[in-house]
Amino acid sequence: MEEWKEVRLEECVSLLGDGLHGTPKYTENGEYAFINGNNLINGKIVIKPETKCVNEDEYLKYKKNLTDRTIFVSINGTIGNVGTYNGEKIILGKSACYFNVLDDIDKTFIKYVVSSPLFKTYLETNATGTTIKNVSLAQMRNYSFLIPPLPTQQKIATILSSLDDKIELNNKINTNLEQQAGALFKNWFVDFEPFGGKMPEGWKEIALEELCTVVTKGTTPTTLGKKFTETGINFIKGESILENHTFDIQKISHIDEETNTMLKRSIIEPNDILFTIAGTLGRFAMIDKSLTPANTNQAVGIIRANPEIVSPYYLYSFFIGNWHNDYYTKRIQQAVQANLSLGTIKSLPIIIPDSQNLNKYTSLIEPLFKQMKQLENENIKLSTLRDTLLPKLMNEEIFTK
């Protein structure tokens, strides 16, 4: 059996640096995106609608030596996000570092090294700063880990990549299903295409709260003198809810039964719609029994449909259709951080058709959302399996038994 050896990250890369310490000159229709650590999502670079851009002159001024061997890690603010470079037209900001993996080392293996719980614990332990966390380039270079011979690196990378490939396929299917649901919503409630282009008589707009049994928010346990626990009741925070309306399991905390009982107002039930109302506004997702029992804090609103009036899937389709976006955006309150009041959440006007069309529309969208949730749950299981396997595969013992 060939020997594993301990190395530092700097021994596995040709260079390691960070992005621009400053602000480039933005251009509205610039060709190159100015990315930071928050653009690194699930191993990829994600160019968001709000990502600012620059022209070619700014790109040439600040470009880095990015290649098909480049990996990024966020090191300022949100730390530990990982992405690989795939030829995107970008310039890099200071909140992400980049490094180019040597040719005689498997790049995907190194990607999983810096995606591992051990590496993230190392970053969190060595980060400086209180309000904004920061990891130095020296700390990145000095991270040490065990590395096997190249064939074993490739074997490990193949095992873990097969799980990520299935997760990505499920995400693509869900994106398609969401687009179908969004198009169906627009067809019915924006264009009114099945009804001659106008809202039929007898349909009405009703405030969201009148269609719900609960519209509320939570409380942070520490304000009650209670601590988070290693295991127990899931405690979902704003950062736990992703832009694609799924949940980041690694960012869900836990509380004990006693704390959950104390926070009974915000106990989450299956089919609740969770909506971020402070900090990063407007992320939403529907929860099912796979994540319950669960609770949440004051940055997350809970919207619970009254099943005697409408299906939760009916309400959820209005959020998928972005019906809420303009209404809520105009009513954001600015304080220490932007937020939406529960009163604003409750007052969102929702169109209610006659009972026959209500039932018909619900029967069209419900299978789409159920299939999406099924694939989300499959991804949670695949992610858990990957995260369980990862530290074991990174340990030489599993290959020497």
Order of alpha helices (4+ residues) and beta strands (2+ residues): beta-beta-beta-beta-beta-beta-alpha-beta-beta-beta-beta-alpha-alpha-alpha-beta-alpha-beta-beta-beta-beta-alpha-beta-beta-beta-beta-alpha-alpha-alpha-beta-alpha-alpha
